[in-house]
Amino acid sequence: MRNEFTAVFERDGDWWIAYCPEIPGANGLGKTKQEARQSLADAISLILQDRREDGLRGVPPDAERETVVVT
């Protein structure tokens, strides 16, 4: 499955700051733009994984689960 998100990059002195408007709290930082991009990708992945786990905690064990693909 492929997910695409917006990455916004800003310079702050010697650093690149990155954030994703679609995922509140997803931020990245790096000395290079590529480092900031990877840091942001890691943050997005962790946030989505945490939200998925948190959302599934209350699902009854006998409930049916399926994957929905959005394109």
DSSP file (Angstrom, degrees, kcal/mol; ACC not computed):
  #  RESIDUE AA STRUCTURE BP1 BP2  ACC     N-H-->O    O-->H-N    N-H-->O    O-->H-N    TCO  KAPPA ALPHA  PHI   PSI    X-CA   Y-CA   Z-CA
    1    1 A M              0   0    0      0, 0.0     2,-0.5     0, 0.0    68,-0.0   0.000 360.0 360.0 360.0 138.3    0.0    0.0    0.0
    2    2 A R        -     0   0    0      2,-0.0     2,-0.4     0, 0.0     0, 0.0  -0.926 360.0-169.4-114.0 129.6    1.3    3.4   -0.9
    3    3 A N        -     0   0    0     -2,-0.5     2,-0.4     2,-0.0    68,-0.0  -0.943   3.2-164.3-115.0 137.6    0.5    6.6    1.1
    4    4 A E        +     0   0    0     -2,-0.4     2,-0.3     2,-0.0    -2,-0.0  -0.985  11.9 173.0-124.4 133.5    1.3   10.0   -0.1
    5    5 A F        -     0   0    0     -2,-0.4     2,-0.4    18,-0.0    -2,-0.0  -0.912  35.8-100.8-134.5 159.3    1.4   13.1    2.1
    6    6 A T        -     0   0    0     -2,-0.3     2,-0.5     2,-0.0    16,-0.3  -0.667  31.1-161.2 -82.1 132.6    2.4   16.7    1.7
    7    7 A A        -     0   0    0     -2,-0.4     2,-0.5    13,-0.2    13,-0.2  -0.974   1.8-163.8-114.9 125.7    5.8   17.7    3.0
    8    8 A V  E     -A   19   0A   0     11,-2.8    11,-1.9    -2,-0.5     2,-0.4  -0.934   8.2-161.5-109.8 130.0    6.5   21.4    3.7
    9    9 A F  E     +A   18   0A   0     -2,-0.5     2,-0.3     9,-0.2     9,-0.2  -0.914  11.9 174.6-116.7 137.5   10.2   22.4    4.1
   10   10 A E  E     -A   17   0A   0      7,-2.6     7,-3.2    -2,-0.4     2,-0.3  -0.989  26.7-124.9-136.9 147.3   11.5   25.6    5.7
   11   11 A R  E     -A   16   0A   0     -2,-0.3     2,-0.3     5,-0.2     5,-0.2  -0.718  21.0-179.0 -89.6 141.6   15.1   26.7    6.5
   12   12 A D  E >   -A   15   0A   0      3,-2.8     3,-1.9    -2,-0.3     2,-0.4  -0.767  64.3 -66.1-137.6  90.7   16.0   27.7   10.0
   13   13 A G  T 3  S-     0   0    0     -2,-0.3    -1,-0.1     1,-0.3     0, 0.0  -0.523 119.6 -11.1  64.6-122.6   19.6   28.8   10.0
   14   14 A D  T 3  S+     0   0    0     -2,-0.4     2,-0.3    -3,-0.1    -1,-0.3   0.449 124.9  84.6 -85.7  -1.3   21.7   25.6    9.2
   15   15 A W  E <   -A   12   0A   0     -3,-1.9    -3,-2.8    14,-0.0     2,-0.5  -0.713  66.2-141.5-108.1 152.2   18.7   23.3    9.7
   16   16 A W  E     -AB  11  30A   0     14,-3.3    14,-2.0    -2,-0.3     2,-0.4  -0.945  17.6-161.1-105.2 131.5   15.8   22.1    7.5
   17   17 A I  E     -AB  10  29A   0     -7,-3.2    -7,-2.6    -2,-0.5     2,-0.4  -0.936   9.1-172.9-111.8 135.5   12.5   21.8    9.2
   18   18 A A  E     +AB   9  28A   0     10,-2.6    10,-3.1    -2,-0.4     2,-0.3  -0.962   6.6 172.3-128.4 145.6    9.8   19.7    7.7
   19   19 A Y  E     -AB   8  27A   0    -11,-1.9   -11,-2.8    -2,-0.4     8,-0.2  -0.983  26.5-134.4-148.6 161.4    6.1   19.1    8.6
   20   20 A C    >   -     0   0    0      6,-1.7     3,-1.0     3,-0.4     6,-0.4  -0.954   7.0-160.1-119.6 110.8    3.1   17.5    7.2
   21   21 A P  T 3  S+     0   0    0      0, 0.0    -1,-0.1     0, 0.0   -14,-0.1   0.792  91.8  56.4 -61.9 -27.9   -0.2   19.5    7.3
   22   22 A E  T 3  S+     0   0    0    -16,-0.3   -17,-0.0     1,-0.2    -2,-0.0   0.723 107.1  50.2 -76.5 -21.0   -2.3   16.4    6.9
   23   23 A I  S X  S-     0   0    0     -3,-1.0     3,-2.3     3,-0.1    -3,-0.4  -0.840  85.5-142.2-121.5  92.1   -0.8   14.7   10.0
   24   24 A P  T 3  S+     0   0    0      0, 0.0     3,-0.1     0, 0.0    -2,-0.0  -0.273  87.6  22.0 -55.1 133.4   -0.8   17.0   13.0
   25   25 A G  T 3  S+     0   0    0      1,-0.2     2,-0.9    -5,-0.1    22,-0.0   0.318  86.5 128.9  92.2  -7.8    2.3   16.5   15.1
   26   26 A A    <   +     0   0    0     -3,-2.3    -6,-1.7    -6,-0.4     2,-0.3  -0.731  31.6 155.1 -86.2 109.0    4.4   15.0   12.2
   27   27 A N  E     -B   19   0A   0     -2,-0.9     2,-0.3    -8,-0.2    -8,-0.2  -0.944  22.6-166.6-133.4 152.1    7.6   17.0   12.1
   28   28 A G  E     -B   18   0A   0    -10,-3.1   -10,-2.6    -2,-0.3     2,-0.3  -0.940   0.6-167.7-136.8 161.2   11.1   16.4   10.8
   29   29 A L  E     +B   17   0A   0     -2,-0.3     2,-0.3     6,-0.3   -12,-0.2  -0.995  15.6 151.5-148.9 142.1   14.5   18.0   11.2
   30   30 A G  E     -B   16   0A   0    -14,-2.0   -14,-3.3    -2,-0.3     6,-0.1  -0.985  51.9-119.4-166.5 159.6   17.8   17.6    9.5
   31   31 A K  S    S+     0   0    0     -2,-0.3     2,-0.3   -16,-0.2    -1,-0.1   0.759 107.3  36.8 -72.2 -25.4   21.0   19.3    8.5
   32   32 A T  S  > S-     0   0    0    -16,-0.1     4,-2.1     1,-0.1   -16,-0.2  -0.836  89.7-115.1-120.8 162.9   20.0   18.5    4.9
   33   33 A K  H  > S+     0   0    0     -2,-0.3     4,-2.5     1,-0.2     5,-0.1   0.888 117.9  54.0 -63.2 -38.1   16.7   18.5    3.2
   34   34 A Q  H  > S+     0   0    0      2,-0.2     4,-2.4     1,-0.2    -1,-0.2   0.899 107.2  50.0 -64.2 -41.0   17.0   14.8    2.6
   35   35 A E  H  > S+     0   0    0      2,-0.2     4,-2.5     1,-0.2    -6,-0.3   0.909 112.0  48.3 -62.5 -41.5   17.6   14.2    6.4
   36   36 A A  H  X S+     0   0    0     -4,-2.1     4,-2.4     2,-0.2    -2,-0.2   0.896 110.4  52.0 -65.7 -39.8   14.5   16.3    7.2
   37   37 A R  H  X S+     0   0    0     -4,-2.5     4,-2.5     2,-0.2    -2,-0.2   0.921 112.5  44.7 -61.6 -45.0   12.5   14.4    4.6
   38   38 A Q  H  X S+     0   0    0     -4,-2.4     4,-2.5     2,-0.2    -2,-0.2   0.896 112.1  52.1 -67.1 -40.0   13.5   11.0    6.2
   39   39 A S  H  X S+     0   0    0     -4,-2.5     4,-2.0     2,-0.2    -2,-0.2   0.899 111.7  47.3 -61.8 -41.0   12.9   12.3    9.7
   40   40 A L  H  X S+     0   0    0     -4,-2.4     4,-2.8     2,-0.2    -2,-0.2   0.919 110.2  51.9 -66.2 -44.4    9.4   13.5    8.6
   41   41 A A  H  X S+     0   0    0     -4,-2.5     4,-2.3     1,-0.2    -2,-0.2   0.906 110.2  49.3 -59.3 -41.9    8.7   10.1    7.0
   42   42 A D  H  X S+     0   0    0     -4,-2.5     4,-2.4     2,-0.2    -1,-0.2   0.908 111.2  49.5 -63.1 -41.9    9.7    8.3   10.2
   43   43 A A  H  X S+     0   0    0     -4,-2.0     4,-2.5     2,-0.2    -2,-0.2   0.916 110.7  49.5 -64.6 -43.4    7.5   10.6   12.2
   44   44 A I  H  X S+     0   0    0     -4,-2.8     4,-2.6     1,-0.2     5,-0.2   0.929 111.1  50.1 -60.7 -45.5    4.5   10.0    9.9
   45   45 A S  H  X S+     0   0    0     -4,-2.3     4,-2.3    -5,-0.2    -2,-0.2   0.920 112.1  46.7 -59.9 -46.0    5.0    6.3   10.1
   46   46 A L  H  X S+     0   0    0     -4,-2.4     4,-2.4     2,-0.2    -1,-0.2   0.908 113.0  49.0 -64.2 -42.5    5.2    6.2   13.9
   47   47 A I  H  X S+     0   0    0     -4,-2.5     4,-2.6     2,-0.2    -2,-0.2   0.931 113.1  46.4 -64.2 -45.9    2.1    8.4   14.3
   48   48 A L  H  X S+     0   0    0     -4,-2.6     4,-2.5     1,-0.2    -1,-0.2   0.900 112.4  50.6 -64.9 -40.2    0.0    6.4   11.9
   49   49 A Q  H  X S+     0   0    0     -4,-2.3     4,-2.4    -5,-0.2    -1,-0.2   0.922 112.3  47.2 -62.0 -44.0    1.1    3.1   13.5
   50   50 A D  H  X S+     0   0    0     -4,-2.4     4,-2.7     2,-0.2    -2,-0.2   0.912 112.8  48.5 -64.8 -43.1    0.2    4.5   17.0
   51   51 A R  H  X S+     0   0    0     -4,-2.6     4,-2.6     2,-0.2    -1,-0.2   0.893 111.4  50.4 -64.8 -39.0   -3.2    5.8   15.8
   52   52 A R  H  X S+     0   0    0     -4,-2.5     4,-1.6     2,-0.2    -2,-0.2   0.947 113.3  44.6 -63.6 -48.3   -4.0    2.4   14.1
   53   53 A E  H  X S+     0   0    0     -4,-2.4     4,-0.7     1,-0.2    -2,-0.2   0.908 115.0  48.9 -62.3 -42.5   -3.1    0.5   17.3
   54   54 A D  H >< S+     0   0    0     -4,-2.7     3,-0.7     1,-0.2     4,-0.4   0.901 110.8  50.4 -64.7 -41.4   -5.0    2.9   19.5
   55   55 A G  H 3< S+     0   0    0     -4,-2.6     3,-0.4     1,-0.2    -1,-0.2   0.793 109.8  50.7 -67.3 -28.7   -8.1    2.7   17.2
   56   56 A L  H >< S+     0   0    0     -4,-1.6     3,-1.4     1,-0.2    -1,-0.2   0.576  86.1  85.8 -87.2  -9.5   -8.1   -1.1   17.2
   57   57 A R  T << S+     0   0    0     -4,-0.7    -1,-0.2    -3,-0.7    -2,-0.1   0.851  93.0  44.7 -60.3 -34.8   -7.9   -1.5   21.0
   58   58 A G  T 3  S+     0   0    0     -4,-0.4    -1,-0.3    -3,-0.4    -2,-0.1   0.387  84.2 115.8 -93.3   5.0  -11.7   -1.1   21.4
   59   59 A V  S <  S-     0   0    0     -3,-1.4    -3,-0.0     1,-0.1    -4,-0.0  -0.596  72.2-116.2 -77.2 128.2  -12.6   -3.5   18.5
   60   60 A P    >   -     0   0    0      0, 0.0     3,-1.7     0, 0.0    -1,-0.1  -0.315  20.6-121.1 -61.2 146.4  -14.5   -6.6   19.7
   61   61 A P  T 3  S+     0   0    0      0, 0.0    -2,-0.1     0, 0.0     0, 0.0   0.764 111.5  51.9 -62.8 -25.5  -12.6   -9.8   19.0
   62   62 A D  T 3  S+     0   0    0      2,-0.1     2,-0.1     0, 0.0    -3,-0.0   0.417  84.6 112.9 -92.6   3.3  -15.4  -11.2   16.9
   63   63 A A  S <  S-     0   0    0     -3,-1.7     2,-0.3     1,-0.1    -4,-0.0  -0.457  71.2-116.5 -72.6 146.9  -15.7   -8.1   14.7
   64   64 A E        -     0   0    0     -2,-0.1     2,-0.4     2,-0.0    -1,-0.1  -0.669  28.2-159.7 -84.9 138.0  -14.7   -8.6   11.0
   65   65 A R        +     0   0    0     -2,-0.3     2,-0.3     2,-0.0     0, 0.0  -0.954  14.0 170.7-119.2 138.6  -11.7   -6.6    9.7
   66   66 A E        -     0   0    0     -2,-0.4     2,-0.5     2,-0.0    -2,-0.0  -0.943  32.5-114.6-137.4 160.7  -10.9   -5.8    6.1
   67   67 A T        -     0   0    0     -2,-0.3     2,-0.5     2,-0.0    -2,-0.0  -0.842  23.8-158.8 -96.7 133.7   -8.4   -3.6    4.4
   68   68 A V        -     0   0    0     -2,-0.5     2,-0.5     2,-0.0    -2,-0.0  -0.960   6.1-152.5-112.0 127.6   -9.7   -0.6    2.5
   69   69 A V        -     0   0    0     -2,-0.5     2,-0.5   -68,-0.0    -2,-0.0  -0.882   6.0-161.8-103.5 127.0   -7.4    0.9   -0.2
   70   70 A V              0   0    0     -2,-0.5    -2,-0.0     1,-0.1     0, 0.0  -0.926 360.0 360.0-108.3 127.2   -7.8    4.5   -1.1
   71   71 A T              0   0    0     -2,-0.5    -1,-0.1   -68,-0.0    -2,-0.0   0.393 360.0 360.0-115.2 360.0   -6.4    5.8   -4.4
